[in-house]
Each structure stands twice: as C-alpha cells, then as structure tokens.
C-alpha cells in the first residue's frame, strides 16, 4: 500500500500529539499535592481536546483514521496473547474469562472463549491459531499454568517478529526485536534467580537478532552473573548493567529505548510508523500517569517519582 | 485541418492534461492531510488551506501553455493556420516541458505540502516554513512553463 494513503491519518495524529503531556506538565504533576490537583492539571492541559484517556480509546482513534491496520495490529499482539492465556485458563478452571481480558486487543473477545471450548482453532485469527491449540493441549496434559504461560509468551514474541517481517517497516521490525529482547532478558533473569530447569528455559526464551537463544539459555542456567556477562557483549549492555542494579531500572530502560525508537518514527511524514509511534507514546504517558498516582498514594518523594518517569515523546 | 494542426492540438491537450493530473493528485493528497488536521483542530483550517492551494498552480501553468498554442495556431479563433507536420511537431515538443514537469512537480509538491501540514498541525507558528519548503518545488514548474512559452512563441507559423 502507498504510504501516502496514510496522509490523512498522520496529519490527524500530528494534531493530536499536541495533547500529549510534556516534561513541564509531568513536573507539575509530580509537584501536585493530590489526585484532585492532578486531575485538574490534566484537564487544563487537554482543554477541549481529546488526549489519551485509556489505551483502548487511543487504539480506536488510531484505527479509525488508519486506512488499514494489519501492520499496526502487531502492537496489540501482547494483549492478544494475554487474552488467549486468560481464555484458556478460565476454560480449564470453568470460570468466566471476561474480567481477565485486557484491551485494546485485535481479538474478538465475544467469540474467543466459545471457539476455544469448541476446539475450533481454524476460526481463530491466524497469529494465535497454532499457539491456542498447542497451549490447550499442554495445559490439559500437564495442568502446569506457568509452562503454558511461557509457551504463549514465547509464541507472542515469535508472532510479533514474524509479522513485523511480513507486513511491517523497519520501525516495526526494530520494535518487535526490542520487545522480544527485553522479554527474553527478563525471562532469563527470572530463570537464573529461580534456578529453572533447562526445558523450561528452552520453552520460555524466544531469541532475537543480537541475542542468541542458546547463549541466553546457557547464561540463564549458569546464574545471573553469567547473564550480565553475556549482556555486556550484546547490543543490550546498558540494560544489562541496569538489570544488575535493579529490575525496575531495567524496565524503565526498556520503555525508554522503545520511546527513542518511536521518536525516530514520528518524524516521518507518511506511512503507518507515526501512528504506531503515537500509540507507543500514549502508552508511555498513561504508564507515567499511573506511576505518579501510585507513588502519590504510597507517599513516595518527588525524587523517587522523577526517577521512575519514562522518557517522553514531546 | 492539417496533420500539423492535429499535432499542435495534441500538444495543447497534453499540457493541460498532464499538468492538470499532477495538480489534482497533489491538491488531493494535501486535502487528505488537511482534513485529518481539521478533524482534530478545526481552527487550523485557514493555515492548511494555504498549503493545499500550492500544488494547484501546475494545472494553471498547463492551461496557460495550452492557450498559447491554441491562440498561436489560430485554433481558438476557429481559423486554424495551415501548419506543416514539422511545425505541428514543434508545438507538440514545446508543450512537453510543462506537461511532464507539471505532472511530476504537482505530485511531488503535494507530498511536500502534505508533510508540511504536519508542521502546521504540531507548530502552527511555523506554518510559513512549511509553505516555503513546498514552494521550492514550484520553481521547476515555473521554469518549465517559461521554456514551453518561449518555444511556443518562437515557432514560426
């Protein structure tokens, strides 16, 4: 598809970017005395405009402007696979999965559970089809929820990378690679800490460009120090150093690296990349607002809140 | 009507047609981008309208070149000159600069102006810069028009 087909969508998104919070706005929110002041500051910033309320609203706005969303749907794969996980577990436990679903998602949540119950995998969207079948079989055979979770999480990363290669631009491919690498490093760290067996690590680690799956598994099985040593010689050495200090710092680094990637994409005048970048920016903004609210409620000081703030887009 | 006149009319038609297509595509693209901004912030309508107008000039240049050909050959007055095939080909050749450059520059200027709409959306105070960047493309359409007109006026009838 010609990138100029996105001219309308990109221009609308550029206008919406003015509604995103700036560094100055975030500083004001951090200095706010309570949640009512936070609300009034956000309302003053948004004015009559429609800034991101929830991520679902952001997605609906973006998809209403985008002439096609095949490439953009890759952004939803993590929530799609989470919902698959929720539906499968609820099915096994005989519970209603609706309260466990997250939005936005590319799946039809009304039909997901009935289709899984009927084992009608062919009617599921292509990217979750084989995973749904495998995970159901694994879950019913072993009743090991953690193992099924690992299988689904790894499949999510694989699907993201494969479809970014298939439909996406360089930006979406880099995004998928970064998200996968971050997830793999976190999984390897947890495997090392909890001394997980090889078969679990092999199932839970996906592997990506710049971070070989076998090397990561070996490092995870040898302990955290081996993992940090491996990361030193990888493109994620900075993240590795932060992970050695604190997993929270590593989480922040992952979000910041993705935001840096989005900053490059938003400079483009055409194509789906600025739309994806706006979605990532809105996601980071909502995360920042959540951190501010939680920190305020728990009485954290301003320096702590500032340290935890994710990189901003505007 | 001689073959020469037919060739000259084809030249006039190409000038109006190709440059017009370029403008239509360019204006359409900027219009799409402008509509995107106005759907979010209607107050920016006048600023984005200026950008939308820019790729429209190529169509006008094509029209000017076509009119010159039709007037010079007498077709417009209903009294067409007895042009030789060589003279007709000369008019056809004279129409090509504005026809081809008009087509390409109209589309390219549309892309530049549509990208400029993004500047206007985010930083309305810098609208002038977006206009200047899009207007740079105009230079080549003007040069092509100039050459076409000079050629048309200097073909001996």
HADDOCK unambig.tbl for C-alpha pairs under 7 A between the chains (distance, minus, plus):
assign (segid A and resid 7 and name CA) (segid B and resid 29 and name CA) 6.96 0.50 0.50
assign (segid A and resid 7 and name CA) (segid B and resid 32 and name CA) 6.18 0.50 0.50
assign (segid A and resid 7 and name CA) (segid B and resid 33 and name CA) 4.82 0.50 0.50
assign (segid A and resid 7 and name CA) (segid B and resid 114 and name CA) 6.86 0.50 0.50
assign (segid A and resid 8 and name CA) (segid B and resid 32 and name CA) 4.77 0.50 0.50
assign (segid A and resid 8 and name CA) (segid B and resid 33 and name CA) 4.01 0.50 0.50
assign (segid A and resid 8 and name CA) (segid B and resid 34 and name CA) 7.00 0.50 0.50
assign (segid A and resid 8 and name CA) (segid B and resid 35 and name CA) 6.45 0.50 0.50
assign (segid A and resid 8 and name CA) (segid B and resid 36 and name CA) 4.50 0.50 0.50
assign (segid A and resid 9 and name CA) (segid B and resid 36 and name CA) 5.98 0.50 0.50
assign (segid A and resid 11 and name CA) (segid B and resid 33 and name CA) 5.17 0.50 0.50
assign (segid A and resid 11 and name CA) (segid B and resid 34 and name CA) 6.92 0.50 0.50
assign (segid A and resid 11 and name CA) (segid B and resid 36 and name CA) 5.26 0.50 0.50
assign (segid A and resid 11 and name CA) (segid B and resid 37 and name CA) 5.33 0.50 0.50
assign (segid A and resid 11 and name CA) (segid B and resid 117 and name CA) 6.50 0.50 0.50
assign (segid A and resid 11 and name CA) (segid B and resid 118 and name CA) 5.21 0.50 0.50
assign (segid A and resid 11 and name CA) (segid B and resid 121 and name CA) 6.88 0.50 0.50
assign (segid A and resid 12 and name CA) (segid B and resid 36 and name CA) 4.20 0.50 0.50
assign (segid A and resid 12 and name CA) (segid B and resid 37 and name CA) 4.50 0.50 0.50
assign (segid A and resid 12 and name CA) (segid B and resid 39 and name CA) 6.99 0.50 0.50
assign (segid A and resid 12 and name CA) (segid B and resid 40 and name CA) 6.13 0.50 0.50
assign (segid A and resid 14 and name CA) (segid B and resid 118 and name CA) 5.73 0.50 0.50
assign (segid A and resid 14 and name CA) (segid B and resid 121 and name CA) 5.80 0.50 0.50
assign (segid A and resid 14 and name CA) (segid B and resid 122 and name CA) 5.76 0.50 0.50
assign (segid A and resid 15 and name CA) (segid B and resid 37 and name CA) 5.71 0.50 0.50
assign (segid A and resid 15 and name CA) (segid B and resid 40 and name CA) 6.40 0.50 0.50
assign (segid A and resid 15 and name CA) (segid B and resid 41 and name CA) 6.93 0.50 0.50
assign (segid A and resid 15 and name CA) (segid B and resid 121 and name CA) 4.62 0.50 0.50
assign (segid A and resid 15 and name CA) (segid B and resid 122 and name CA) 5.58 0.50 0.50
assign (segid A and resid 16 and name CA) (segid B and resid 40 and name CA) 6.85 0.50 0.50
assign (segid A and resid 18 and name CA) (segid B and resid 122 and name CA) 6.22 0.50 0.50
assign (segid A and resid 269 and name CA) (segid B and resid 115 and name CA) 5.00 0.50 0.50
